[in-house]
Amino acid sequence: MESGITLLLVEDDSFFAENIKQSLTKEGITVLGAAKNLKESVKIIQQNFVDIALIDIELDGPEDGITTALELLKINWIPIIYMTGHTPLKLRESIKNTHPAAFFEKPLRISELVVQIEIALHNFNAGNFPNFQQNQS
């Protein structure tokens, strides 16, 4: 069951990333690798067509998932879905600044995630997301 959806996964936990990748692949979503940090995610998005990104907020590196999302949006305006084990209150405003399509707390329920991916892409393609570049002016 191929959906034609290509997803960039940004998750630094290799075991968790592989689990998500296998689960989404079974649902027909193509996962273009699992980037562990900003540098790897930029490389993937520059070399591939990506429909949507699923990004862990807490990454093991100098940049967190929010910074990573901001940089990816400068390259390609795509919907962002965040996931996290826990989110400090101070991050909520910076998360909003990236206009996320959805937000999930771990552990993820794949059936919900698939539905949110489809809704996010539907809304994005219908023009229901603000343009990131316009918001940076």
N, CA, C and O atoms as CSV, one atom per row, in Angstrom:
chain,resi,resn,atom,element,x,y,z
A,1,MET,N,N,0.846,-1.178,0.000
A,1,MET,CA,C,0.000,0.000,0.000
A,1,MET,C,C,0.892,1.241,0.000
A,1,MET,O,O,1.238,1.754,1.064
A,2,GLU,N,N,1.255,1.714,-1.156
A,2,GLU,CA,C,2.130,2.871,-1.323
A,2,GLU,C,C,1.302,4.149,-1.328
A,2,GLU,O,O,0.375,4.287,-2.127
A,3,SER,N,N,1.634,5.088,-0.438
A,3,SER,CA,C,0.873,6.335,-0.346
A,3,SER,C,C,1.479,7.447,-1.189
A,3,SER,O,O,0.807,8.429,-1.503
A,4,GLY,N,N,2.737,7.295,-1.553
A,4,GLY,CA,C,3.422,8.343,-2.287
A,4,GLY,C,C,3.963,9.442,-1.397
A,4,GLY,O,O,4.510,10.426,-1.895
A,5,ILE,N,N,3.822,9.293,-0.091
A,5,ILE,CA,C,4.302,10.297,0.866
A,5,ILE,C,C,5.754,10.000,1.219
A,5,ILE,O,O,6.113,8.867,1.543
A,6,THR,N,N,6.590,11.051,1.149
A,6,THR,CA,C,7.983,10.916,1.577
A,6,THR,C,C,8.186,11.740,2.841
A,6,THR,O,O,7.798,12.906,2.910
A,7,LEU,N,N,8.795,11.120,3.827
A,7,LEU,CA,C,8.932,11.733,5.145
A,7,LEU,C,C,10.399,11.768,5.563
A,7,LEU,O,O,11.132,10.794,5.397
A,8,LEU,N,N,10.805,12.902,6.102
A,8,LEU,CA,C,12.122,13.038,6.716
A,8,LEU,C,C,11.944,12.822,8.206
A,8,LEU,O,O,11.181,13.539,8.853
A,9,LEU,N,N,12.639,11.846,8.751
A,9,LEU,CA,C,12.589,11.557,10.172
A,9,LEU,C,C,13.854,12.102,10.821
A,9,LEU,O,O,14.964,11.793,10.388
A,10,VAL,N,N,13.683,12.918,11.866
A,10,VAL,CA,C,14.818,13.466,12.611
A,10,VAL,C,C,14.676,12.983,14.049
A,10,VAL,O,O,13.869,13.503,14.818
A,11,GLU,N,N,15.471,11.985,14.393
A,11,GLU,CA,C,15.388,11.321,15.701
A,11,GLU,C,C,16.765,10.761,16.029
A,11,GLU,O,O,17.341,10.022,15.231
A,12,ASP,N,N,17.301,11.109,17.207
A,12,ASP,CA,C,18.652,10.671,17.553
A,12,ASP,C,C,18.713,9.321,18.263
A,12,ASP,O,O,19.803,8.788,18.469
A,13,ASP,N,N,17.578,8.764,18.637
A,13,ASP,CA,C,17.535,7.437,19.238
A,13,ASP,C,C,17.381,6.419,18.108
A,13,ASP,O,O,16.302,6.289,17.529
A,14,SER,N,N,18.457,5.700,17.796
A,14,SER,CA,C,18.461,4.785,16.648
A,14,SER,C,C,17.388,3.708,16.740
A,14,SER,O,O,16.743,3.388,15.742
A,15,PHE,N,N,17.194,3.152,17.921
A,15,PHE,CA,C,16.193,2.101,18.109
A,15,PHE,C,C,14.795,2.649,17.850
A,15,PHE,O,O,14.013,2.037,17.122
A,16,PHE,N,N,14.478,3.789,18.438
A,16,PHE,CA,C,13.171,4.413,18.257
A,16,PHE,C,C,12.961,4.803,16.793
A,16,PHE,O,O,11.876,4.610,16.244
A,17,ALA,N,N,14.001,5.351,16.165
A,17,ALA,CA,C,13.906,5.763,14.762
A,17,ALA,C,C,13.616,4.567,13.862
A,17,ALA,O,O,12.782,4.658,12.962
A,18,GLU,N,N,14.288,3.462,14.094
A,18,GLU,CA,C,14.065,2.261,13.277
A,18,GLU,C,C,12.644,1.738,13.464
A,18,GLU,O,O,12.014,1.293,12.505
A,19,ASN,N,N,12.148,1.789,14.676
A,19,ASN,CA,C,10.785,1.351,14.959
A,19,ASN,C,C,9.771,2.207,14.191
A,19,ASN,O,O,8.845,1.681,13.573
A,20,ILE,N,N,9.954,3.522,14.238
A,20,ILE,CA,C,9.058,4.434,13.504
A,20,ILE,C,C,9.156,4.167,12.005
A,20,ILE,O,O,8.144,4.089,11.310
A,21,LYS,N,N,10.380,4.030,11.523
A,21,LYS,CA,C,10.596,3.814,10.090
A,21,LYS,C,C,9.884,2.544,9.620
A,21,LYS,O,O,9.192,2.565,8.603
A,22,GLN,N,N,10.047,1.453,10.344
A,22,GLN,CA,C,9.394,0.196,9.961
A,22,GLN,C,C,7.874,0.323,10.007
A,22,GLN,O,O,7.178,-0.160,9.114
A,23,SER,N,N,7.367,0.967,11.040
A,23,SER,CA,C,5.918,1.121,11.189
A,23,SER,C,C,5.320,1.977,10.077
A,23,SER,O,O,4.277,1.633,9.519
A,24,LEU,N,N,5.977,3.092,9.754
A,24,LEU,CA,C,5.458,3.965,8.697
A,24,LEU,C,C,5.596,3.320,7.322
A,24,LEU,O,O,4.735,3.496,6.459
A,25,THR,N,N,6.670,2.580,7.123
A,25,THR,CA,C,6.858,1.875,5.854
A,25,THR,C,C,5.719,0.875,5.632
A,25,THR,O,O,5.220,0.737,4.515
A,26,LYS,N,N,5.313,0.183,6.691
A,26,LYS,CA,C,4.184,-0.753,6.591
A,26,LYS,C,C,2.902,-0.031,6.195
A,26,LYS,O,O,2.008,-0.629,5.596
A,27,GLU,N,N,2.810,1.261,6.532
A,27,GLU,CA,C,1.630,2.067,6.192
A,27,GLU,C,C,1.762,2.720,4.820
A,27,GLU,O,O,0.886,3.483,4.411
A,28,GLY,N,N,2.848,2.428,4.105
A,28,GLY,CA,C,3.032,2.948,2.759
A,28,GLY,C,C,3.728,4.286,2.664
A,28,GLY,O,O,3.768,4.890,1.592
A,29,ILE,N,N,4.279,4.757,3.771
A,29,ILE,CA,C,4.988,6.038,3.780
A,29,ILE,C,C,6.487,5.769,3.619
A,29,ILE,O,O,7.056,4.943,4.332
A,30,THR,N,N,7.109,6.464,2.689
A,30,THR,CA,C,8.542,6.313,2.459
A,30,THR,C,C,9.303,7.198,3.426
A,30,THR,O,O,9.158,8.420,3.403
A,31,VAL,N,N,10.110,6.590,4.271
A,31,VAL,CA,C,10.935,7.331,5.228
A,31,VAL,C,C,12.331,7.453,4.624
A,31,VAL,O,O,13.008,6.453,4.385
A,32,LEU,N,N,12.745,8.680,4.382
A,32,LEU,CA,C,14.024,8.945,3.722
A,32,LEU,C,C,15.169,8.971,4.728
A,32,LEU,O,O,15.884,9.968,4.834
A,33,GLY,N,N,15.339,7.913,5.441
A,33,GLY,CA,C,16.410,7.851,6.420
A,33,GLY,C,C,16.007,8.514,7.720
A,33,GLY,O,O,14.981,9.187,7.817
A,34,ALA,N,N,16.840,8.300,8.704
A,34,ALA,CA,C,16.609,8.886,10.023
A,34,ALA,C,C,17.815,9.747,10.369
A,34,ALA,O,O,18.861,9.237,10.773
A,35,ALA,N,N,17.663,11.035,10.211
A,35,ALA,CA,C,18.732,11.969,10.549
A,35,ALA,C,C,18.805,12.089,12.067
A,35,ALA,O,O,17.780,12.086,12.749
A,36,LYS,N,N,20.015,12.195,12.587
A,36,LYS,CA,C,20.197,12.301,14.034
A,36,LYS,C,C,20.384,13.737,14.496
A,36,LYS,O,O,20.315,14.028,15.690
A,37,ASN,N,N,20.624,14.645,13.532
A,37,ASN,CA,C,20.914,16.021,13.902
A,37,ASN,C,C,20.631,16.955,12.723
A,37,ASN,O,O,20.205,16.525,11.652
A,38,LEU,N,N,20.879,18.230,12.952
A,38,LEU,CA,C,20.646,19.244,11.921
A,38,LEU,C,C,21.437,18.956,10.656
A,38,LEU,O,O,20.880,18.991,9.559
A,39,LYS,N,N,22.715,18.675,10.791
A,39,LYS,CA,C,23.577,18.469,9.620
A,39,LYS,C,C,23.066,17.332,8.737
A,39,LYS,O,O,22.979,17.483,7.518
A,40,GLU,N,N,22.729,16.200,9.343
A,40,GLU,CA,C,22.231,15.067,8.567
A,40,GLU,C,C,20.883,15.371,7.930
A,40,GLU,O,O,20.627,14.963,6.798
A,41,SER,N,N,20.021,16.083,8.644
A,41,SER,CA,C,18.691,16.380,8.096
A,41,SER,C,C,18.782,17.352,6.916
A,41,SER,O,O,18.037,17.218,5.945
A,42,VAL,N,N,19.681,18.317,6.995
A,42,VAL,CA,C,19.875,19.255,5.881
A,42,VAL,C,C,20.362,18.502,4.644
A,42,VAL,O,O,19.900,18.759,3.532
A,43,LYS,N,N,21.290,17.578,4.840
A,43,LYS,CA,C,21.810,16.792,3.715
A,43,LYS,C,C,20.685,16.011,3.035
A,43,LYS,O,O,20.603,15.978,1.807
A,44,ILE,N,N,19.822,15.384,3.831
A,44,ILE,CA,C,18.720,14.597,3.265
A,44,ILE,C,C,17.747,15.487,2.499
A,44,ILE,O,O,17.338,15.140,1.391
A,45,ILE,N,N,17.372,16.624,3.072
A,45,ILE,CA,C,16.372,17.475,2.424
A,45,ILE,C,C,16.934,18.160,1.172
A,45,ILE,O,O,16.178,18.499,0.262
A,46,GLN,N,N,18.239,18.362,1.122
A,46,GLN,CA,C,18.850,18.953,-0.073
A,46,GLN,C,C,18.965,17.943,-1.212
A,46,GLN,O,O,19.002,18.325,-2.382
A,47,GLN,N,N,19.020,16.660,-0.871
A,47,GLN,CA,C,19.235,15.624,-1.887
A,47,GLN,C,C,17.964,14.878,-2.298
A,47,GLN,O,O,17.990,14.094,-3.247
A,48,ASN,N,N,16.860,15.112,-1.598
A,48,ASN,CA,C,15.647,14.359,-1.852
A,48,ASN,C,C,14.419,15.258,-1.832
A,48,ASN,O,O,14.417,16.329,-1.225
A,49,PHE,N,N,13.374,14.791,-2.512
A,49,PHE,CA,C,12.085,15.461,-2.394
A,49,PHE,C,C,11.435,14.964,-1.108
A,49,PHE,O,O,11.264,13.759,-0.922
A,50,VAL,N,N,11.078,15.876,-0.234
A,50,VAL,CA,C,10.476,15.546,1.054
A,50,VAL,C,C,9.109,16.212,1.138
A,50,VAL,O,O,8.975,17.406,0.869
A,51,ASP,N,N,8.095,15.435,1.514
A,51,ASP,CA,C,6.747,15.982,1.682
A,51,ASP,C,C,6.529,16.573,3.061
A,51,ASP,O,O,5.850,17.591,3.206
A,52,ILE,N,N,7.108,15.932,4.087
A,52,ILE,CA,C,6.812,16.285,5.475
A,52,ILE,C,C,7.966,15.828,6.356
A,52,ILE,O,O,8.694,14.900,6.004
A,53,ALA,N,N,8.130,16.481,7.505
A,53,ALA,CA,C,9.189,16.094,8.447
A,53,ALA,C,C,8.595,15.760,9.801
A,53,ALA,O,O,7.711,16.456,10.300
A,54,LEU,N,N,9.097,14.684,10.387
A,54,LEU,CA,C,8.751,14.273,11.743
A,54,LEU,C,C,10.012,14.463,12.569
A,54,LEU,O,O,11.008,13.770,12.361
A,55,ILE,N,N,9.967,15.414,13.519
A,55,ILE,CA,C,11.180,15.852,14.215
A,55,ILE,C,C,11.033,15.720,15.723
A,55,ILE,O,O,10.064,16.202,16.311
A,56,ASP,N,N,12.007,15.061,16.342
A,56,ASP,CA,C,12.083,15.013,17.796
A,56,ASP,C,C,12.594,16.366,18.277
A,56,ASP,O,O,13.560,16.893,17.724
A,57,ILE,N,N,11.969,16.924,19.279
A,57,ILE,CA,C,12.380,18.238,19.786
A,57,ILE,C,C,13.727,18.172,20.485
A,57,ILE,O,O,14.534,19.094,20.365
A,58,GLU,N,N,13.975,17.110,21.201
A,58,GLU,CA,C,15.221,16.990,21.964
A,58,GLU,C,C,16.202,16.104,21.220
A,58,GLU,O,O,16.108,14.878,21.272
A,59,LEU,N,N,17.144,16.728,20.527
A,59,LEU,CA,C,18.168,16.005,19.788
A,59,LEU,C,C,19.491,16.063,20.539
A,59,LEU,O,O,19.761,17.002,21.288
A,60,ASP,N,N,20.300,15.050,20.326
A,60,ASP,CA,C,21.611,14.983,20.960
A,60,ASP,C,C,22.608,15.732,20.081
A,60,ASP,O,O,23.207,15.146,19.180
A,61,GLY,N,N,22.777,16.978,20.334
A,61,GLY,CA,C,23.672,17.789,19.526
A,61,GLY,C,C,23.541,19.237,19.933
A,61,GLY,O,O,22.763,19.571,20.827
A,62,PRO,N,N,24.283,20.079,19.294
A,62,PRO,CA,C,24.179,21.486,19.678
A,62,PRO,C,C,22.829,22.098,19.318
A,62,PRO,O,O,22.367,23.011,20.003
A,63,GLU,N,N,22.184,21.606,18.243
A,63,GLU,CA,C,20.896,22.156,17.841
A,63,GLU,C,C,19.775,21.212,18.277
A,63,GLU,O,O,19.906,19.990,18.206
A,64,ASP,N,N,18.674,21.807,18.727
A,64,ASP,CA,C,17.508,20.995,19.080
A,64,ASP,C,C,16.613,20.848,17.848
A,64,ASP,O,O,16.945,21.334,16.767
A,65,GLY,N,N,15.485,20.179,18.026
A,65,GLY,CA,C,14.573,19.948,16.914
A,65,GLY,C,C,13.925,21.204,16.379
A,65,GLY,O,O,13.602,21.283,15.194
A,66,ILE,N,N,13.732,22.189,17.242
A,66,ILE,CA,C,13.112,23.444,16.795
A,66,ILE,C,C,14.070,24.206,15.884
A,66,ILE,O,O,13.672,24.693,14.825
A,67,THR,N,N,15.308,24.306,16.290
A,67,THR,CA,C,16.326,24.947,15.443
A,67,THR,C,C,16.474,24.194,14.129
A,67,THR,O,O,16.603,24.799,13.065
A,68,THR,N,N,16.453,22.874,14.214
A,68,THR,CA,C,16.541,22.047,13.012
A,68,THR,C,C,15.366,22.337,12.087
A,68,THR,O,O,15.555,22.507,10.883
A,69,ALA,N,N,14.164,22.394,12.634
A,69,ALA,CA,C,12.984,22.700,11.821
A,69,ALA,C,C,13.116,24.063,11.141
A,69,ALA,O,O,12.821,24.197,9.954
A,70,LEU,N,N,13.555,25.063,11.887
A,70,LEU,CA,C,13.717,26.400,11.311
A,70,LEU,C,C,14.677,26.387,10.127
A,70,LEU,O,O,14.421,27.036,9.112
A,71,GLU,N,N,15.769,25.662,10.249
A,71,GLU,CA,C,16.745,25.582,9.159
A,71,GLU,C,C,16.183,24.811,7.967
A,71,GLU,O,O,16.401,25.203,6.821
A,72,LEU,N,N,15.465,23.724,8.222
A,72,LEU,CA,C,14.868,22.950,7.135
A,72,LEU,C,C,13.835,23.781,6.380
A,72,LEU,O,O,13.748,23.704,5.154
A,73,LEU,N,N,13.056,24.574,7.108
A,73,LEU,CA,C,12.032,25.402,6.471
A,73,LEU,C,C,12.645,26.485,5.582
A,73,LEU,O,O,11.992,26.958,4.652
A,74,LYS,N,N,13.866,26.874,5.850
A,74,LYS,CA,C,14.555,27.835,4.974
A,74,LYS,C,C,14.917,27.181,3.638
A,74,LYS,O,O,15.022,27.861,2.617
A,75,ILE,N,N,15.106,25.865,3.653
A,75,ILE,CA,C,15.468,25.123,2.444
A,75,ILE,C,C,14.232,24.730,1.653
A,75,ILE,O,O,14.181,24.898,0.435
A,76,ASN,N,N,13.237,24.206,2.358
A,76,ASN,CA,C,12.030,23.718,1.703
A,76,ASN,C,C,10.848,23.886,2.653
A,76,ASN,O,O,10.857,23.347,3.760
A,77,TRP,N,N,9.849,24.619,2.230
A,77,TRP,CA,C,8.680,24.862,3.071
A,77,TRP,C,C,7.807,23.608,3.059
A,77,TRP,O,O,7.108,23.338,2.082
A,78,ILE,N,N,7.853,22.847,4.151
A,78,ILE,CA,C,7.100,21.607,4.297
A,78,ILE,C,C,6.415,21.600,5.662
A,78,ILE,O,O,6.827,22.328,6.564
A,79,PRO,N,N,5.383,20.791,5.818
A,79,PRO,CA,C,4.782,20.662,7.149
A,79,PRO,C,C,5.735,19.957,8.110
A,79,PRO,O,O,6.490,19.066,7.721
A,80,ILE,N,N,5.683,20.375,9.369
A,80,ILE,CA,C,6.513,19.806,10.434
A,80,ILE,C,C,5.588,19.178,11.478
A,80,ILE,O,O,4.601,19.779,11.902
A,81,ILE,N,N,5.930,17.969,11.875
A,81,ILE,CA,C,5.266,17.335,13.006
A,81,ILE,C,C,6.335,17.084,14.055
A,81,ILE,O,O,7.367,16.476,13.773
A,82,TYR,N,N,6.079,17.560,15.269
A,82,TYR,CA,C,7.025,17.367,16.367
A,82,TYR,C,C,6.627,16.171,17.220
A,82,TYR,O,O,5.460,15.790,17.304
A,83,MET,N,N,7.649,15.594,17.849
A,83,MET,CA,C,7.424,14.565,18.852
A,83,MET,C,C,8.448,14.776,19.965
A,83,MET,O,O,9.536,15.303,19.734
A,84,THR,N,N,8.080,14.354,21.176
A,84,THR,CA,C,8.996,14.502,22.295
A,84,THR,C,C,8.566,13.619,23.457
A,84,THR,O,O,7.406,13.224,23.570
A,85,GLY,N,N,9.528,13.324,24.311
A,85,GLY,CA,C,9.223,12.610,25.539
A,85,GLY,C,C,8.628,13.545,26.568
A,85,GLY,O,O,7.762,13.153,27.350
A,86,HIS,N,N,9.093,14.778,26.567
A,86,HIS,CA,C,8.557,15.826,27.431
A,86,HIS,C,C,9.018,17.175,26.886
A,86,HIS,O,O,10.107,17.293,26.325
A,87,THR,N,N,8.183,18.173,27.058
A,87,THR,CA,C,8.494,19.497,26.531
A,87,THR,C,C,8.429,20.540,27.634
A,87,THR,O,O,7.367,20.766,28.215
A,88,PRO,N,N,9.553,21.175,27.926
A,88,PRO,CA,C,9.520,22.269,28.899
A,88,PRO,C,C,8.610,23.401,28.407
A,88,PRO,O,O,8.538,23.677,27.209
A,89,LEU,N,N,7.923,24.045,29.343
A,89,LEU,CA,C,7.000,25.127,28.984
A,89,LEU,C,C,7.676,26.224,28.183
A,89,LEU,O,O,7.049,26.820,27.307
A,90,LYS,N,N,8.946,26.502,28.464
A,90,LYS,CA,C,9.634,27.602,27.766
A,90,LYS,C,C,9.761,27.359,26.268
A,90,LYS,O,O,9.956,28.311,25.512
A,91,LEU,N,N,9.657,26.116,25.820
A,91,LEU,CA,C,9.797,25.827,24.398
A,91,LEU,C,C,8.505,26.007,23.613
A,91,LEU,O,O,8.527,26.068,22.384
A,92,ARG,N,N,7.397,26.093,24.308
A,92,ARG,CA,C,6.115,26.133,23.607
A,92,ARG,C,C,6.001,27.290,22.621
A,92,ARG,O,O,5.496,27.101,21.515
A,93,GLU,N,N,6.455,28.472,22.995
A,93,GLU,CA,C,6.372,29.618,22.081
A,93,GLU,C,C,7.263,29.425,20.865
A,93,GLU,O,O,6.852,29.731,19.746
A,94,SER,N,N,8.480,28.923,21.065
A,94,SER,CA,C,9.367,28.729,19.913
A,94,SER,C,C,8.847,27.625,19.001
A,94,SER,O,O,9.080,27.663,17.793
A,95,ILE,N,N,8.147,26.645,19.558
A,95,ILE,CA,C,7.523,25.615,18.729
A,95,ILE,C,C,6.459,26.256,17.841
A,95,ILE,O,O,6.384,25.957,16.649
A,96,LYS,N,N,5.655,27.116,18.402
A,96,LYS,CA,C,4.587,27.775,17.646
A,96,LYS,C,C,5.138,28.585,16.484
A,96,LYS,O,O,4.487,28.691,15.445
A,97,ASN,N,N,6.319,29.154,16.639
A,97,ASN,CA,C,6.918,29.984,15.592
A,97,ASN,C,C,7.239,29.208,14.325
A,97,ASN,O,O,7.467,29.811,13.276
A,98,THR,N,N,7.262,27.878,14.402
A,98,THR,CA,C,7.536,27.062,13.212
A,98,THR,C,C,6.244,26.559,12.570
A,98,THR,O,O,6.287,25.816,11.590
A,99,HIS,N,N,5.095,26.960,13.119
A,99,HIS,CA,C,3.784,26.583,12.576
A,99,HIS,C,C,3.655,25.073,12.372
A,99,HIS,O,O,3.398,24.618,11.258
A,100,PRO,N,N,3.830,24.302,13.436
A,100,PRO,CA,C,3.779,22.846,13.280
A,100,PRO,C,C,2.394,22.364,12.873
A,100,PRO,O,O,1.376,22.961,13.222
A,101,ALA,N,N,2.387,21.284,12.136
A,101,ALA,CA,C,1.132,20.668,11.713
A,101,ALA,C,C,0.545,19.820,12.829
A,101,ALA,O,O,-0.672,19.656,12.920
A,102,ALA,N,N,1.415,19.279,13.681
A,102,ALA,CA,C,0.949,18.437,14.791
A,102,ALA,C,C,2.072,18.307,15.811
A,102,ALA,O,O,3.221,18.664,15.555
A,103,PHE,N,N,1.700,17.783,16.979
A,103,PHE,CA,C,2.639,17.593,18.081
A,103,PHE,C,C,2.246,16.314,18.808
A,103,PHE,O,O,1.085,16.137,19.175
A,104,PHE,N,N,3.211,15.424,19.016
A,104,PHE,CA,C,2.953,14.154,19.688
A,104,PHE,C,C,3.905,13.963,20.850
A,104,PHE,O,O,5.080,14.325,20.780
A,105,GLU,N,N,3.380,13.388,21.917
A,105,GLU,CA,C,4.239,12.947,23.005
A,105,GLU,C,C,4.519,11.469,22.796
A,105,GLU,O,O,3.649,10.712,22.364
A,106,LYS,N,N,5.746,11.069,23.110
A,106,LYS,CA,C,6.116,9.661,23.009
A,106,LYS,C,C,5.540,8.915,24.195
A,106,LYS,O,O,5.404,9.503,25.268
A,107,PRO,N,N,5.204,7.675,24.050
A,107,PRO,CA,C,5.336,6.851,22.843
A,107,PRO,C,C,4.256,7.210,21.822
A,107,PRO,O,O,3.147,7.607,22.177
A,108,LEU,N,N,4.606,7.061,20.568
A,108,LEU,CA,C,3.690,7.401,19.484
A,108,LEU,C,C,2.717,6.252,19.220
A,108,LEU,O,O,3.043,5.079,19.397
A,109,ARG,N,N,1.543,6.623,18.800
A,109,ARG,CA,C,0.594,5.630,18.287
A,109,ARG,C,C,0.599,5.821,16.776
A,109,ARG,O,O,0.134,6.840,16.266
A,110,ILE,N,N,1.124,4.841,16.074
A,110,ILE,CA,C,1.349,4.962,14.636
A,110,ILE,C,C,0.060,5.254,13.880
A,110,ILE,O,O,0.073,6.036,12.930
A,111,SER,N,N,-1.042,4.647,14.276
A,111,SER,CA,C,-2.300,4.901,13.559
A,111,SER,C,C,-2.678,6.381,13.635
A,111,SER,O,O,-3.138,6.946,12.643
A,112,GLU,N,N,-2.493,7.018,14.793
A,112,GLU,CA,C,-2.761,8.462,14.920
A,112,GLU,C,C,-1.769,9.270,14.094
A,112,GLU,O,O,-2.146,10.234,13.428
A,113,LEU,N,N,-0.506,8.877,14.139
A,113,LEU,CA,C,0.529,9.591,13.399
A,113,LEU,C,C,0.234,9.577,11.906
A,113,LEU,O,O,0.369,10.605,11.243
A,114,VAL,N,N,-0.162,8.438,11.369
A,114,VAL,CA,C,-0.463,8.333,9.941
A,114,VAL,C,C,-1.607,9.269,9.569
A,114,VAL,O,O,-1.542,9.957,8.550
A,115,VAL,N,N,-2.645,9.297,10.385
A,115,VAL,CA,C,-3.782,10.189,10.120
A,115,VAL,C,C,-3.329,11.644,10.160
A,115,VAL,O,O,-3.727,12.433,9.303
A,116,GLN,N,N,-2.506,12.012,11.137
A,116,GLN,CA,C,-2.033,13.396,11.244
A,116,GLN,C,C,-1.122,13.774,10.074
A,116,GLN,O,O,-1.149,14.915,9.613
A,117,ILE,N,N,-0.330,12.836,9.599
A,117,ILE,CA,C,0.506,13.092,8.413
A,117,ILE,C,C,-0.393,13.401,7.219
A,117,ILE,O,O,-0.158,14.363,6.487
A,118,GLU,N,N,-1.420,12.582,7.029
A,118,GLU,CA,C,-2.335,12.788,5.903
A,118,GLU,C,C,-3.085,14.111,6.025
A,118,GLU,O,O,-3.236,14.826,5.034
A,119,ILE,N,N,-3.553,14.443,7.215
A,119,ILE,CA,C,-4.258,15.716,7.424
A,119,ILE,C,C,-3.314,16.896,7.203
A,119,ILE,O,O,-3.685,17.882,6.566
A,120,ALA,N,N,-2.096,16.791,7.729
A,120,ALA,CA,C,-1.119,17.874,7.556
A,120,ALA,C,C,-0.841,18.127,6.083
A,120,ALA,O,O,-0.800,19.278,5.649
A,121,LEU,N,N,-0.652,17.076,5.319
A,121,LEU,CA,C,-0.379,17.248,3.885
A,121,LEU,C,C,-1.602,17.779,3.144
A,121,LEU,O,O,-1.467,18.599,2.235
A,122,HIS,N,N,-2.773,17.326,3.518
A,122,HIS,CA,C,-3.997,17.851,2.902
A,122,HIS,C,C,-4.111,19.359,3.155
A,122,HIS,O,O,-4.349,20.136,2.230
A,123,ASN,N,N,-3.941,19.757,4.407
A,123,ASN,CA,C,-4.040,21.179,4.754
A,123,ASN,C,C,-2.932,22.000,4.103
A,123,ASN,O,O,-3.175,23.117,3.646
A,124,PHE,N,N,-1.740,21.464,4.058
A,124,PHE,CA,C,-0.612,22.154,3.430
A,124,PHE,C,C,-0.885,22.367,1.939
A,124,PHE,O,O,-0.715,23.467,1.414
A,125,ASN,N,N,-1.310,21.294,1.271
A,125,ASN,CA,C,-1.579,21.384,-0.172
A,125,ASN,C,C,-2.777,22.272,-0.485
A,125,ASN,O,O,-2.883,22.806,-1.589
A,126,ALA,N,N,-3.673,22.433,0.475
A,126,ALA,CA,C,-4.828,23.322,0.300
A,126,ALA,C,C,-4.477,24.776,0.616
A,126,ALA,O,O,-5.319,25.664,0.485
A,127,GLY,N,N,-3.230,25.017,1.031
A,127,GLY,CA,C,-2.799,26.379,1.333
A,127,GLY,C,C,-3.191,26.856,2.715
A,127,GLY,O,O,-3.276,28.061,2.951
A,128,ASN,N,N,-3.431,25.934,3.631
A,128,ASN,CA,C,-3.877,26.307,4.970
A,128,ASN,C,C,-2.750,26.511,5.977
A,128,ASN,O,O,-3.005,26.592,7.179
A,129,PHE,N,N,-1.520,26.594,5.510
A,129,PHE,CA,C,-0.378,26.894,6.373
A,129,PHE,C,C,0.213,28.225,5.929
A,129,PHE,O,O,0.298,28.487,4.730
A,130,PRO,N,N,0.622,29.068,6.868
A,130,PRO,CA,C,1.275,30.315,6.462
A,130,PRO,C,C,2.621,30.012,5.820
A,130,PRO,O,O,3.253,28.999,6.119
A,131,ASN,N,N,3.043,30.894,4.945
A,131,ASN,CA,C,4.341,30.725,4.295
A,131,ASN,C,C,5.441,31.163,5.244
A,131,ASN,O,O,5.417,32.283,5.754
A,132,PHE,N,N,6.392,30.295,5.480
A,132,PHE,CA,C,7.474,30.571,6.427
A,132,PHE,C,C,8.263,31.820,6.041
A,132,PHE,O,O,8.569,32.643,6.905
A,133,GLN,N,N,8.590,31.973,4.784
A,133,GLN,CA,C,9.370,33.122,4.343
A,133,GLN,C,C,8.624,34.433,4.603
A,133,GLN,O,O,9.239,35.438,4.961
A,134,GLN,N,N,7.312,34.424,4.425
A,134,GLN,CA,C,6.525,35.633,4.684
A,134,GLN,C,C,6.568,36.005,6.159
A,134,GLN,O,O,6.561,37.186,6.505
A,135,ASN,N,N,6.612,35.009,7.022
A,135,ASN,CA,C,6.620,35.268,8.461
A,135,ASN,C,C,7.984,35.741,8.952
A,135,ASN,O,O,8.085,36.265,10.061
A,136,GLN,N,N,9.012,35.573,8.169
A,136,GLN,CA,C,10.357,35.993,8.558
A,136,GLN,C,C,10.636,37.454,8.216
A,136,GLN,O,O,11.657,38.000,8.634
A,137,SER,N,N,9.744,38.090,7.462
A,137,SER,CA,C,9.954,39.487,7.057
A,137,SER,C,C,9.688,40.454,8.178
A,137,SER,O,O,9.821,41.664,7.994
